[in-house]
Amino acid sequence: MDWMRRLSEALWSEQFWLPANVTWEHLKSTSTKAYPDFYALMYPIPLAVVIFLVRQLVEKFIYEPLGKSLNIPNRRPEPPKSNAQLETAFQASKHPSDAQILALAKRCDMSERQVLRWFRHRNGIRKGQLTQLDKFKETGWRFTFYLTIFLYGLWALWDKPWLTDGNAYWKGYPFQTVSSDVWWYYMLELGFYWSLLISQFTDVKRKDFWEMFLHHIVTISLMVFSWTDNTIRIGSMVLIIHDSVDFWLEGAKLARYAKKTRLSAVVFAIFATVWIFTRLGLYPYRILSYSFPCPLGDLCFPAFHLYNALLGSLQILHVFWTFTIIRVIYRALTTGETEDVRSDTEESDNGYSDTEVTPEHGDGITSPPEKKITSNGNGVVSTGRGSGDVATELNHS
């Protein structure tokens, strides 16, 4: 087993993970000082299961009755009208090109729009489309957790000096103890992100599936690195900055499902404002400026550079999503049309998503009879709507 010993020594090299002249023995907890323990990172795994079970209870006993009281539809659409020629074409290609749609329209004596809607409907049935109530419940759970964890994080950090002073991140580093409230903050966040990473493969799939998957991986990696290197102070600030945004978007989506369009637009506007302020302003100012370049001077170590790379990659994702938000708002305000930039199905070109449902067609079938429908070369559909529906177009999780 000599190779295992050498592998363990390489993985836990003090020269890589810790500042010069600091060993793992120095960071062992005592009766009077509590340091982050690497083995505590095992707790979020079973905690993710507990969080998943709590999710089922919240959805079942809170948001399902609430959704029903708001008359949110819970019926799945019926299969499209039987058409042998369209069905044959569908089996050959689930997403026909514009030329194929035109040919099918002529062959079946239908309009191109009718053919396109048939394919959208047929794709939705194939994928076992969730009902509006299902999506309301899922959104309600995320709103509940995001709001709860933000309030808890704010409470846990309220009396910590680094909440208002970034210089406190590195004061006394690496010999910084972790309090029980911050310990639980980390464990709950890690448990939640582990549950998201798993449930992402069973929840409604969206166009930015892989971006979100990467986001969860980066977030978990950052937290693990932060815990291992005892950079808990700056790590907890990264968490609270992110937590301050997410519940606003989920709240806008809840209002949208409840057909409170004006309320949804107002809450989405708050979300967009908070997002831009925190992700493009507060995050670079309070996090990156205190981490780039390495503020430890001669004490800087290789793992810190890797940690900084992850912080930087998170900022790149922030910029990507910010452009998405701005594109939606700009398009809505200048053209009166909105594009589904993060639809509820990964293969968005089927056009069969909850973001395209109007109050008049709550069964999940996209059929706004008086609205302009356009299609690009990839078959992505957009409908002509006013800016009041901006909030429905960005379903960021």
Kinemage of the C-alpha trace (Angstrom):
@kinemage 1
@onewidth
@group {chain A} dominant
@subgroup {mainchain}
@vectorlist {calphas} color= white
{ca met a 1} P 0.000 0.000 0.000
{ca asp a 2} L 2.995 2.274 -0.349
{ca trp a 3} L 1.497 3.838 -3.492
{ca met a 4} L -1.620 4.835 -1.554
{ca arg a 5} L 0.503 6.560 1.062
{ca arg a 6} L 2.413 8.438 -1.639
{ca leu a 7} L -0.848 9.393 -3.380
{ca ser a 8} L -2.313 10.672 -0.122
{ca glu a 9} L 0.815 12.693 0.577
{ca ala a 10} L 0.675 14.188 -2.921
{ca leu a 11} L -3.032 15.061 -2.655
{ca trp a 12} L -2.620 16.639 0.762
{ca ser a 13} L 0.725 18.265 0.199
{ca glu a 14} L 1.138 21.043 2.736
{ca gln a 15} L 3.307 22.914 0.242
{ca phe a 16} L 0.330 23.056 -2.135
{ca trp a 17} L -2.561 23.633 0.253
{ca leu a 18} L -1.069 25.757 3.023
{ca pro a 19} L 1.118 28.836 3.481
{ca ala a 20} L 4.802 28.334 4.158
{ca asn a 21} L 5.684 26.936 7.596
{ca val a 22} L 2.057 25.935 8.271
{ca thr a 23} L 1.100 22.272 8.624
{ca trp a 24} L -2.181 20.413 8.954
{ca glu a 25} L -1.273 19.777 12.568
{ca his a 26} L -1.411 23.537 13.204
{ca leu a 27} L -5.019 23.629 12.003
{ca lys a 28} L -6.363 20.810 14.149
{ca ser a 29} L -9.242 21.851 16.390
{ca thr a 30} L -8.746 21.954 20.145
{ca ser a 31} L -11.083 22.319 23.086
{ca thr a 32} L -10.842 26.091 22.795
{ca lys a 33} L -10.365 26.624 19.059
{ca ala a 34} L -12.503 25.195 16.242
{ca tyr a 35} L -10.937 25.093 12.786
{ca pro a 36} L -12.610 23.742 9.621
{ca asp a 37} L -12.286 19.958 9.543
{ca phe a 38} L -12.013 18.430 6.064
{ca tyr a 39} L -14.005 15.375 7.111
{ca ala a 40} L -16.946 17.651 7.936
{ca leu a 41} L -17.405 17.928 4.159
{ca met a 42} L -18.956 14.470 4.317
{ca tyr a 43} L -21.979 15.814 6.211
{ca pro a 44} L -23.514 17.686 3.234
{ca ile a 45} L -23.968 14.407 1.329
{ca pro a 46} L -26.609 12.927 3.689
{ca leu a 47} L -27.800 16.485 4.323
{ca ala a 48} L -28.597 16.725 0.591
{ca val a 49} L -30.963 13.769 1.031
{ca val a 50} L -32.644 15.503 3.977
{ca ile a 51} L -33.004 18.693 1.947
{ca phe a 52} L -34.532 16.707 -0.910
{ca leu a 53} L -37.081 15.185 1.480
{ca val a 54} L -37.885 18.612 2.914
{ca arg a 55} L -38.419 19.793 -0.645
{ca gln a 56} L -41.037 17.086 -1.191
{ca leu a 57} L -42.877 18.145 1.960
{ca val a 58} L -42.758 21.856 1.101
{ca glu a 59} L -44.005 21.240 -2.422
{ca lys a 60} L -46.722 18.818 -1.307
{ca phe a 61} L -48.130 20.601 1.726
{ca ile a 62} L -47.450 24.266 0.987
{ca tyr a 63} L -47.184 25.045 -2.696
{ca glu a 64} L -49.536 22.403 -4.079
{ca pro a 65} L -52.510 23.658 -1.989
{ca leu a 66} L -51.473 27.259 -2.680
{ca gly a 67} L -51.260 26.601 -6.407
{ca lys a 68} L -54.662 24.957 -6.460
{ca ser a 69} L -56.183 27.877 -4.560
{ca leu a 70} L -54.760 30.171 -7.265
{ca asn a 71} L -56.325 27.963 -9.964
{ca ile a 72} L -52.987 27.091 -11.520
{ca pro a 73} L -53.647 24.346 -14.114
{ca asn a 74} L -52.661 20.804 -13.199
{ca arg a 75} L -53.602 19.054 -16.417
{ca arg a 76} L -51.284 17.726 -19.043
{ca pro a 77} L -52.099 18.511 -22.663
{ca glu a 78} L -53.785 15.902 -24.808
{ca pro a 79} L -51.842 14.449 -27.745
{ca pro a 80} L -52.094 16.478 -30.960
{ca lys a 81} L -54.643 15.546 -33.568
{ca ser a 82} L -53.614 12.349 -35.330
{ca asn a 83} L -51.890 12.937 -38.667
{ca ala a 84} L -50.098 10.019 -40.299
{ca gln a 85} L -47.860 12.148 -42.532
{ca leu a 86} L -46.768 14.437 -39.697
{ca glu a 87} L -46.199 11.466 -37.401
{ca thr a 88} L -43.985 9.819 -40.009
{ca ala a 89} L -42.005 13.035 -40.377
{ca phe a 90} L -41.786 13.361 -36.596
{ca gln a 91} L -40.298 9.886 -36.232
{ca ala a 92} L -37.665 10.848 -38.809
{ca ser a 93} L -36.848 14.239 -37.267
{ca lys a 94} L -38.122 15.665 -33.995
{ca his a 95} L -37.124 19.194 -35.042
{ca pro a 96} L -37.674 19.750 -38.780
{ca ser a 97} L -36.021 22.616 -40.627
{ca asp a 98} L -37.967 25.545 -42.059
{ca ala a 99} L -37.807 23.939 -45.515
{ca gln a 100} L -39.211 20.661 -44.162
{ca ile a 101} L -42.008 22.522 -42.371
{ca leu a 102} L -42.925 24.309 -45.603
{ca ala a 103} L -42.975 21.017 -47.524
{ca leu a 104} L -45.112 19.329 -44.857
{ca ala a 105} L -47.537 22.258 -44.849
{ca lys a 106} L -48.093 21.901 -48.595
{ca arg a 107} L -48.375 18.125 -48.406
{ca cys a 108} L -50.891 18.150 -45.522
{ca asp a 109} L -52.831 21.204 -46.716
{ca met a 110} L -51.966 23.068 -43.527
{ca ser a 111} L -50.327 26.383 -42.728
{ca glu a 112} L -46.678 26.450 -41.647
{ca arg a 113} L -47.797 27.714 -38.273
{ca gln a 114} L -50.134 24.763 -37.805
{ca val a 115} L -47.354 22.317 -38.658
{ca leu a 116} L -44.929 24.059 -36.313
{ca arg a 117} L -47.446 24.022 -33.463
{ca trp a 118} L -48.182 20.316 -34.103
{ca phe a 119} L -44.474 19.514 -33.732
{ca arg a 120} L -44.167 21.633 -30.621
{ca his a 121} L -47.155 19.906 -29.086
{ca arg a 122} L -45.925 16.452 -30.118
{ca asn a 123} L -42.474 17.122 -28.644
{ca gly a 124} L -44.026 18.242 -25.387
{ca ile a 125} L -46.029 15.015 -25.115
{ca arg a 126} L -42.923 12.956 -25.894
{ca lys a 127} L -41.015 14.547 -23.039
{ca gly a 128} L -43.744 14.126 -20.456
{ca gln a 129} L -44.231 17.860 -20.051
{ca leu a 130} L -44.733 18.993 -16.478
{ca thr a 131} L -47.931 20.801 -15.621
{ca gln a 132} L -48.024 24.447 -14.617
{ca leu a 133} L -48.719 23.346 -11.039
{ca asp a 134} L -45.643 21.095 -11.060
{ca lys a 135} L -43.493 24.041 -12.116
{ca phe a 136} L -45.144 26.328 -9.571
{ca lys a 137} L -44.281 23.861 -6.805
{ca glu a 138} L -40.664 23.517 -7.965
{ca thr a 139} L -40.283 27.287 -8.139
{ca gly a 140} L -41.937 27.687 -4.747
{ca trp a 141} L -39.425 25.347 -3.138
{ca arg a 142} L -36.476 27.243 -4.581
{ca phe a 143} L -37.998 30.556 -3.466
{ca thr a 144} L -38.444 29.194 0.057
{ca phe a 145} L -34.909 27.852 0.350
{ca tyr a 146} L -33.189 30.856 -1.226
{ca leu a 147} L -35.032 33.310 0.996
{ca thr a 148} L -34.492 31.199 4.117
{ca ile a 149} L -30.777 30.642 3.537
{ca phe a 150} L -30.255 34.334 2.735
{ca leu a 151} L -31.898 35.391 5.995
{ca tyr a 152} L -29.932 32.775 7.933
{ca gly a 153} L -26.662 33.833 6.290
{ca leu a 154} L -27.377 37.478 7.045
{ca trp a 155} L -28.038 36.570 10.680
{ca ala a 156} L -24.890 34.416 10.891
{ca leu a 157} L -22.632 37.129 9.447
{ca trp a 158} L -24.293 40.152 11.019
{ca asp a 159} L -21.776 40.470 13.841
{ca lys a 160} L -18.749 39.339 11.826
{ca pro a 161} L -16.201 42.080 11.035
{ca trp a 162} L -15.665 40.884 7.442
{ca leu a 163} L -19.291 41.630 6.537
{ca thr a 164} L -18.374 45.306 6.247
{ca asp a 165} L -14.568 45.237 6.145
{ca gly a 166} L -12.859 43.190 3.437
{ca asn a 167} L -9.470 43.588 5.130
{ca ala a 168} L -10.748 41.295 7.883
{ca tyr a 169} L -10.742 38.377 5.408
{ca trp a 170} L -7.028 37.862 5.922
{ca lys a 171} L -6.432 39.184 9.426
{ca gly a 172} L -4.740 36.369 11.352
{ca tyr a 173} L -4.918 33.982 8.396
{ca pro a 174} L -4.717 30.975 8.351
{ca phe a 175} L -5.341 30.679 12.094
{ca gln a 176} L -8.990 31.750 11.929
{ca thr a 177} L -11.567 29.778 13.868
{ca val a 178} L -15.015 28.941 12.516
{ca ser a 179} L -18.104 29.645 14.627
{ca ser a 180} L -21.029 27.228 14.794
{ca asp a 181} L -23.383 29.552 12.869
{ca val a 182} L -20.943 29.899 9.958
{ca trp a 183} L -20.247 26.141 10.155
{ca trp a 184} L -23.946 25.426 9.601
{ca tyr a 185} L -24.144 28.068 6.879
{ca tyr a 186} L -21.502 26.178 4.900
{ca met a 187} L -23.004 22.756 5.534
{ca leu a 188} L -26.528 23.834 4.509
{ca glu a 189} L -25.285 25.566 1.365
{ca leu a 190} L -23.159 22.598 0.347
{ca gly a 191} L -26.019 20.195 1.021
{ca phe a 192} L -28.341 22.300 -1.114
{ca tyr a 193} L -25.917 22.539 -4.032
{ca trp a 194} L -25.304 18.796 -3.915
{ca ser a 195} L -29.069 18.275 -4.057
{ca leu a 196} L -29.303 20.725 -6.997
{ca leu a 197} L -26.530 18.949 -8.838
{ca ile a 198} L -28.438 15.675 -8.558
{ca ser a 199} L -31.982 16.968 -9.077
{ca gln a 200} L -30.929 19.003 -12.130
{ca phe a 201} L -31.107 15.759 -14.094
{ca thr a 202} L -34.714 15.145 -13.004
{ca asp a 203} L -36.101 18.705 -12.880
{ca val a 204} L -37.304 20.690 -15.874
{ca lys a 205} L -34.379 20.937 -18.305
{ca arg a 206} L -33.521 24.365 -19.672
{ca lys a 207} L -31.389 25.828 -22.422
{ca asp a 208} L -28.562 26.738 -20.047
{ca phe a 209} L -28.494 23.266 -18.489
{ca trp a 210} L -24.731 22.889 -18.887
{ca glu a 211} L -23.997 26.453 -17.766
{ca met a 212} L -25.964 25.756 -14.583
{ca phe a 213} L -24.256 22.387 -14.180
{ca leu a 214} L -20.881 24.132 -14.460
{ca his a 215} L -22.096 26.787 -12.004
{ca his a 216} L -22.955 24.104 -9.417
{ca ile a 217} L -19.602 22.353 -9.922
{ca val a 218} L -17.691 25.632 -9.575
{ca thr a 219} L -19.712 26.608 -6.498
{ca ile a 220} L -19.141 23.265 -4.761
{ca ser a 221} L -15.454 23.342 -5.687
{ca leu a 222} L -15.102 26.869 -4.344
{ca met a 223} L -16.732 25.900 -1.066
{ca val a 224} L -14.575 22.783 -0.707
{ca phe a 225} L -11.408 24.766 -1.445
{ca ser a 226} L -12.524 27.534 0.874
{ca trp a 227} L -13.208 25.060 3.674
{ca thr a 228} L -9.974 23.128 3.149
{ca asp a 229} L -7.791 26.260 3.089
{ca asn a 230} L -9.771 27.957 5.844
{ca thr a 231} L -10.691 30.914 3.637
{ca ile a 232} L -14.100 30.799 5.286
{ca arg a 233} L -14.462 34.536 5.696
{ca ile a 234} L -14.283 35.481 2.029
{ca gly a 235} L -16.134 32.275 1.165
{ca ser a 236} L -19.099 33.200 3.356
{ca met a 237} L -19.217 36.613 1.657
{ca val a 238} L -19.374 34.937 -1.753
{ca leu a 239} L -22.363 32.954 -0.480
{ca ile a 240} L -24.283 35.901 0.972
{ca ile a 241} L -23.762 37.987 -2.181
{ca his a 242} L -25.223 35.202 -4.306
{ca asp a 243} L -28.041 34.437 -1.875
{ca ser a 244} L -29.244 38.047 -1.983
{ca val a 245} L -30.382 37.675 -5.604
{ca asp a 246} L -31.925 34.297 -6.301
{ca phe a 247} L -35.175 34.521 -4.335
{ca trp a 248} L -36.219 37.643 -6.274
{ca leu a 249} L -36.281 35.759 -9.560
{ca glu a 250} L -38.137 32.814 -8.058
{ca gly a 251} L -40.661 35.259 -6.600
{ca ala a 252} L -41.174 36.818 -10.046
{ca lys a 253} L -41.790 33.381 -11.519
{ca leu a 254} L -44.270 32.500 -8.768
{ca ala a 255} L -46.209 35.678 -9.563
{ca arg a 256} L -46.091 34.825 -13.237
{ca tyr a 257} L -47.532 31.342 -12.676
{ca ala a 258} L -50.269 32.947 -10.589
{ca lys a 259} L -51.000 35.239 -13.578
{ca lys a 260} L -50.052 38.354 -11.605
{ca thr a 261} L -48.269 39.846 -14.612
{ca arg a 262} L -47.690 43.332 -13.251
{ca leu a 263} L -46.394 42.020 -9.923
{ca ser a 264} L -44.147 39.602 -11.798
{ca ala a 265} L -42.669 42.437 -13.873
{ca val a 266} L -42.048 44.580 -10.785
{ca val a 267} L -40.319 41.773 -8.880
{ca phe a 268} L -38.282 40.888 -11.965
{ca ala a 269} L -37.154 44.516 -12.229
{ca ile a 270} L -35.991 44.321 -8.609
{ca phe a 271} L -34.197 41.070 -9.394
{ca ala a 272} L -32.416 42.581 -12.414
{ca thr a 273} L -31.340 45.620 -10.373
{ca val a 274} L -30.053 43.535 -7.455
{ca trp a 275} L -28.363 41.101 -9.850
{ca ile a 276} L -26.399 43.786 -11.699
{ca phe a 277} L -25.467 45.544 -8.459
{ca thr a 278} L -24.266 42.401 -6.669
{ca arg a 279} L -22.787 40.340 -9.524
{ca leu a 280} L -21.107 43.128 -11.507
{ca gly a 281} L -20.516 45.581 -8.677
{ca leu a 282} L -20.401 44.082 -5.206
{ca tyr a 283} L -18.777 40.774 -6.192
{ca pro a 284} L -15.775 42.334 -7.988
{ca tyr a 285} L -15.452 45.083 -5.349
{ca arg a 286} L -15.857 42.995 -2.168
{ca ile a 287} L -14.448 39.670 -3.411
{ca leu a 288} L -12.130 39.910 -6.418
{ca ser a 289} L -10.405 43.120 -5.334
{ca tyr a 290} L -9.474 41.491 -2.013
{ca ser a 291} L -8.315 38.266 -3.657
{ca phe a 292} L -6.546 39.409 -6.859
{ca pro a 293} L -3.592 39.507 -6.774
{ca cys a 294} L -2.844 37.212 -3.848
{ca pro a 295} L -3.056 39.425 -0.736
{ca leu a 296} L -0.883 37.114 1.385
{ca gly a 297} L 2.438 38.235 -0.058
{ca asp a 298} L 5.200 35.746 0.734
{ca leu a 299} L 2.652 33.496 2.443
{ca cys a 300} L 0.796 32.872 -0.843
{ca phe a 301} L 0.609 29.210 -1.859
{ca pro a 302} L -0.350 27.276 -5.056
{ca ala a 303} L -3.879 26.311 -3.965
{ca phe a 304} L -4.727 29.982 -3.497
{ca his a 305} L -4.108 30.625 -7.199
{ca leu a 306} L -6.452 27.770 -8.082
{ca tyr a 307} L -9.033 29.239 -5.694
{ca asn a 308} L -8.679 32.595 -7.437
{ca ala a 309} L -9.160 30.921 -10.827
{ca leu a 310} L -12.485 29.505 -9.621
{ca leu a 311} L -13.543 32.921 -8.304
{ca gly a 312} L -12.710 34.395 -11.695
{ca ser a 313} L -14.640 31.701 -13.590
{ca leu a 314} L -17.669 32.489 -11.464
{ca gln a 315} L -17.428 36.117 -12.570
{ca ile a 316} L -17.358 35.012 -16.216
{ca leu a 317} L -20.647 33.173 -15.626
{ca his a 318} L -22.030 36.331 -14.002
{ca val a 319} L -21.222 38.327 -17.137
{ca phe a 320} L -22.806 35.657 -19.369
{ca trp a 321} L -26.095 35.741 -17.464
{ca thr a 322} L -26.053 39.531 -17.181
{ca phe a 323} L -25.954 39.851 -20.966
{ca thr a 324} L -28.852 37.408 -21.101
{ca ile a 325} L -30.899 39.586 -18.751
{ca ile a 326} L -30.044 42.786 -20.612
{ca arg a 327} L -30.893 41.177 -23.954
{ca val a 328} L -34.331 40.216 -22.710
{ca ile a 329} L -35.062 43.667 -21.311
{ca tyr a 330} L -33.714 45.493 -24.370
{ca arg a 331} L -35.659 43.328 -26.800
{ca ala a 332} L -38.873 43.763 -24.840
{ca leu a 333} L -38.552 47.548 -24.536
{ca thr a 334} L -37.458 48.226 -28.126
{ca thr a 335} L -39.499 45.749 -30.163
{ca gly a 336} L -42.329 44.702 -27.882
{ca glu a 337} L -41.215 41.117 -28.458
{ca thr a 338} L -39.412 38.802 -26.106
{ca glu a 339} L -37.297 35.797 -26.818
{ca asp a 340} L -37.314 32.724 -24.636
{ca val a 341} L -33.699 32.889 -23.473
{ca arg a 342} L -33.946 30.150 -20.878
{ca ser a 343} L -36.905 27.962 -21.720
{ca asp a 344} L -38.089 25.151 -19.523
{ca thr a 345} L -36.880 22.515 -21.908
{ca glu a 346} L -33.291 22.030 -22.858
{ca glu a 347} L -34.233 21.537 -26.482
{ca ser a 348} L -35.927 24.881 -26.686
{ca asp a 349} L -36.497 24.806 -30.369
{ca asn a 350} L -39.605 22.755 -29.913
{ca gly a 351} L -41.141 25.924 -28.506
{ca tyr a 352} L -43.018 23.897 -25.943
{ca ser a 353} L -42.227 25.646 -22.706
{ca asp a 354} L -44.019 27.257 -19.864
{ca thr a 355} L -42.595 30.637 -20.765
{ca glu a 356} L -44.718 30.601 -23.898
{ca val a 357} L -48.001 29.894 -22.108
{ca thr a 358} L -50.511 32.719 -21.953
{ca pro a 359} L -53.293 33.090 -19.362
{ca glu a 360} L -55.802 32.113 -22.032
{ca his a 361} L -54.028 28.815 -22.646
{ca gly a 362} L -52.990 27.545 -19.250
{ca asp a 363} L -52.906 23.940 -20.393
{ca gly a 364} L -49.329 24.372 -21.547
{ca ile a 365} L -50.073 24.588 -25.278
{ca thr a 366} L -48.546 27.546 -27.028
{ca ser a 367} L -51.329 29.124 -29.026
{ca pro a 368} L -51.582 32.895 -28.839
{ca pro a 369} L -53.884 33.443 -31.836
{ca glu a 370} L -53.364 37.153 -32.315
{ca lys a 371} L -49.644 37.346 -31.606
{ca lys a 372} L -46.831 37.515 -34.088
{ca ile a 373} L -44.772 34.322 -34.220
{ca thr a 374} L -41.321 34.309 -35.734
{ca ser a 375} L -38.881 31.466 -36.160
{ca asn a 376} L -35.168 31.557 -36.767
{ca gly a 377} L -33.257 29.009 -38.782
{ca asn a 378} L -33.026 26.720 -35.786
{ca gly a 379} L -36.730 26.746 -35.211
{ca val a 380} L -36.576 28.854 -32.024
{ca val a 381} L -39.923 30.524 -31.621
{ca ser a 382} L -40.695 33.895 -30.108
{ca thr a 383} L -44.048 35.573 -29.643
{ca gly a 384} L -44.835 39.252 -29.825
{ca arg a 385} L -45.618 40.394 -26.281
{ca gly a 386} L -45.222 43.497 -24.242
{ca ser a 387} L -42.551 44.309 -21.715
{ca gly a 388} L -44.832 43.232 -18.901
{ca asp a 389} L -43.871 39.651 -19.738
{ca val a 390} L -40.128 40.211 -19.424
{ca ala a 391} L -40.049 38.288 -16.158
{ca thr a 392} L -41.362 35.189 -17.836
{ca glu a 393} L -38.449 35.004 -20.239
{ca leu a 394} L -35.581 34.407 -17.855
{ca asn a 395} L -36.023 31.292 -15.778
{ca his a 396} L -32.638 31.299 -14.112
{ca ser a 397} L -32.300 28.844 -11.406
